[in-house]
Amino acid sequence: MNAVETLINNNTLSDEDFLDYALTHGFGDLHFKVDSATGMKAIIAIHNTKLGPALGGCRFIEYPSIQAAIQDAMRLARGMSYKAALANLPLGGGKAVIIKPQGTFDRTAYMHRFGAFVNELNGRYITALDSGTILEDMDVIAEHTPYVASLSKYQGDPSPSTALGVLRGIQAAVAFKLNKDSLKGLHIAIQGLGHVGYNLASYLHQLGARLTVADISSARVEQAVAEFGANAVETSLIHKVPCDVFSPCALGAILNKDSIPQLQTTIVAGAANNQLAHSREGQLLHDKGILFAPDYVINAGGLIFAAAKYLHTPDENITQQIDGIYTSLTKIFTYSAQKNSPVNEIADTLAKECLA
């Protein structure tokens, strides 16, 4: 990892460092919008458009600083490029963040202004659902731009598709690492029971897996215990649970120098973005003998769904494309074993080759 990567992961980048990071990692555009009438502050990062226009979700969450918001947009945009490339989609990677203010604000007005912002880019960026945005937001945005992939008319919740892709990834990892073609009886610890995590828990329960779950919402945990017979633990303990598969499905950077030594699993495979706090953590997992499913490969189901709706792909093709996550991960796992290299480095190399 170079010095700039270290700075961006530690949220200490100066403006000049951000430009160095953008150049180093092939960013095409970084756009800012400050709307004085509404107070909206938004960022759109476009990483790569070689394979097609940049598609990526719009986050609407609080950030401690503008630097943190830029960091989030840039890292996620890069991941979207890699995700689209390895999913064989005719799309590039981008990401948007609207900085959620404290106190009162006019949400609808924010979305109107953001829609106009997206439209100013003339199709280079296509927006979609992400953390903090809902379908109703997308419908408002679409009043100002056609470049929206998640709309209520599409029945556009990508969460079940994301969860299905994670399931296929877990199946690929279990087949490769444990030489098992069934998940029945395996113990899977799920961190996060949001839309994706809960759908994943449902799929795993149907296939006979034994579940341990954790979430900041006690109501979701209680529902999973009642519906799936899951065991519940505190959020601070879930990564320490002895299990066959640890599945991070909350926010990123869960895999770091402190948490990795505490893992008691043979596989890490989950939906969260940017699970590695730094790329070097991939080597720590590799050295520990833990098989890691790179997040931008395993969680591509949501992007596949959004792209299919935007591009009017037949529904039957969506499941077929999501099933391809199993094949992609098996290829990456095999190369990693052959080269004795961390899985994340192999995945990065393959994605960069697609974008070269």
N, C-alpha and C positions, 0 to 999 in steps of 0.2 A: 504494500500500500504506500502511495506517495504521500508527501507532506500535506498536500491539498485535501486528499481523501480523509486523512486523519482529522484535519480541521473541520471539514463538513460534517463528519460523523459526530464530532464533539460540539457542533453548533457554535464554532468560534470563527467563522469565515468573515473576512472583510470583503468589500465590494470587489476588489481586485482578485482575491482568492476565488470568488464565485466565477469570475470570468475565466480564470485558469482552469477551474474544474469543468466549466462548459466546453472549453477548447479541448481539454484532455479526453473528455468522454463523448465528443462528437455532437454536442447540442447544436440544433439549428436556430432556435428562437427562444427568447425569454421575454414575455410581454407582461406589462404592468398596467393596471387601470385603477385610478383613484377618481371616484365620482363625488364631486362636492355636494351635489344636490341630495344624495341619499346617504353619503358617508361610506359607500361600498369601497372596499379595497380588495382587489383580486389579482391573481397571477396565473398566467398560462405558460407552461413550459412545453416546448415541442422538441423532442429529442432527435428523431430521425423520420424522414418521410420517403426514404428510397423505395420502400415496398408499397407505399400508398399514403393517404392522409393520416395524420396522427389521431388515433382514437384513445380516449382515456377519461376516466370519471372526474367529476367535480366534487371536491371536499368542501364542506361548510362547517368548520370546527374552529375552536379557539386556538390561538397560538401565542406562546409567550413573547414572541418577537417577530418582526418581518423577516429576519434571517432564518428563523425556524420554519416559517411558511415557505420561503424560497427553497430551503433544503428539502423539505417534504416534497414539493412539486418536482424538483429536479431528480431526486432519487426515484420517485415513483414513475416519472416520465421515461426514464432510462429503462426501468423494469418493464414498462408497457411495450417498448420497442422490442426488447428481448422476448417478451411473452408472445407478441404477435408473430415475430419471426419464427419461433420454434413451434407455434401452432399452425404454421403455414397459411397465415391470413394475409390478404392484400392490403395491409395497413401498417402504418408507423405507430410510434409511441408518443403520447402526450399526457399531460395531467394539468388540472386546474385546481386552485384553491381560492375560496372566498373566505376571507378572515372574519370569523364570527365575532361581533363585538359583544362586550358586556353591557348589560342594561337593555333598554328598550330600543327596538329598531323595526323598520318596515320590511319584513321578509319578502313580500311580494315585489316591492319596489327594487330590492336587491336583485331578485331574479330577472326582472325586466331589464335592468341595466347590464346584468351579466350576459343575457341573451344578445343584446346589442354588441357587447364586447366580442363574443364568439363570432358574430356575423362579420365584424370588421376584418377577421382573418381569412374570409373568403374560402372557407372549406379546408384550410390547412389543418384545422383542429376540429374534431367532432367530440362533443361532450356527452356524458352519460352519468348514471347514478354512482355515488360513492358515499363515504362516511358523512353523515349529516345532511345529505340531500334526499328528497323523496320524489316519487313520480309526479306529484302535483307541482313541484318546483320545475321539473323538466318540461311539463306542459306549458308553464308560464314562459320559460326560456324559449320554447319553440314558437311562441308568438312573434319572435323577432329574428329567428334564424332557422333554416332547415337542417342545420348540422347538429342534430340531437339524436342519439341512438336509443335512449330509454324514454318511452312515452307510454301513457296509460293505454292508448289505443293498441299498442303492441303487446299488452299484458306483460309489461316489461320488467318484472322483478328477476334479476339475474341470479339471485341467491341459490335457488335449487340447482341451477346449472353449475355454479361454482362448486357447490357441495358435491355434486355428482362427479365432477372432475377430480376433486380431492379424494373421493372414494376410489376412483380408478387408480389414482396415484398410490394410495395406501395398498391397494391390491397388488400393484406392480412391485412396490417395495417389499411387501410380505413374500411374494413369490420369489424375488431375487435374494433377499437376505435370509429368510426363514424356510425357503423351499416349500411353501404351503400354497395351495390353490383355493383355500377357504379361509374366511375370517372367523368362522364359528369357534367360540371359546377363547379367542384372543382378547387380551386386556388392552383397551385403548383409552388413554387419558386425554380428554378434550379440554383445552383452555379457551374459554369463550363460547357462550351460547347465544350469540346474536343470530341474525337471519341465516348466515352460512353455517355456523357451528351447530345450531339446532337442527337444521336440515340434515347435516352430516350425521349427527347423533341418531336421527331417525333411520337413515339408510343403514348405519352400522348395526343398530338394534335389530332391524329386519333380517340382517344376515347373521345374527347370532353372536355378535361380539359382546363382551362384557365391558361396561363403561364406567369410568370415573370422570366426573365433570367439576368444573369450577367456573363461576361467573360473578361479576360484581352485582348482578341482579339476583337477589334471593328468590324472587318469584320464578325466574327462568330455571334456576337450579331445582326448586321444588317441583316444577312441572316435569323436568327431565327425570327426577327421581320417581315420580308417580307414573309417568308414561313409559319409561324405558327400564325401570328398575336400576337406575344408575346409582353409584355411590357418589357422595358429595364431599369435597374437601375445600379448604380455604384457597383463595386465589394465589396466595403466597406459597402454597405447598404443592400445587398441581404438577409442576415440572419435576418435583422430587419423587413422585409416585412410581414405584416399581411397576413397569408395564412393558408390553410388547411394542406399542406405538405411542409416542407422544405427539399430539396433534394441536399445534398452536393455531388458534382461530380468532385471536383478539388483535391487539396492536403489535407493531413490529419491535425489533431489537430484543426479543426475548432470549435469543441465543448469544450469550456473551461470556466473557472470561470468568464471571462469577457463577452463572447458571449452568454452564456446560459441565463442570466437574460434579455438579449435583444431580445430573440426569442419571436415571436408572432405567434406561430403555435401549433397544437396539436400533430403533427407527424413529426419525423425526419427520413427520409428514402432515402438514396442515395448511390452512388457507391464508394465514396472516401474510401481509406484504412485508418485505424487508426484515425477515426473521433474524438474519445475522446482523449483529450490531456493527460488525466490520467484516470485510471479506476474509480476513485472517482467521476468523472463528470457524470457517469451513475446514481449515487444517486441523484445528482442535478436535472437531467432530470426527474427522478422518482418522486421526491418531488414536482416538478413543474407541474406534471400531463401530461408530454409530453411522448408519446409512441416512443421509439427509436428502430429502426431495426438494430441490430448489423451488422456492415459492413461486417464481414467475412462470414455472412450467406446470406445477401441480394445480395452481389456482386459475388457470387460463379458461376454465369453463364459463365464467362470467363474461369475459371478453368475447369468447366464441358466440355466446348467446346474443350479446349486444350487437356484434358485427353482423350476425345472421339476420337480426330484425332490421337493422339499418340497410343491409344489402339485399333484403327480401329473399334470403336463402330458405328453401323448404325446411319445415320443422324436422323432417326425418333426417336431414343432413346434420342438424345440430348435434343429436346424440352420437352420430357416427364420428363427427369431429371431436367431440368430448372423449369418446372411447380412445381416440388417438393419443391422449395423454399417457395412457398405459404404455403404448409403444415407444413414445418419445422418452419417457423416463427409463424404460428398460435399456434403451440405447445408451443413455447417459450413464446409467449405473455400470453397464458393461465396459464402456470406455474408461470410466474411473478405475475400475478394478484392473483392467489391462495396463493402464499407465501408472497405477498406484498414485493417483492424483486426487485431490479433493473434488467432490461432485460439483460444487459450485463453480470451480475453475473450468471444468469440462463444459458445463452448461454455458458459461460466459463465452468460451471460445467458439462453440458451435453457433451461438447467437450472433457474435461479431462476424463470423464468416458469412452468415446470411445477409448481413447489412453492409458488407464491404463493397 
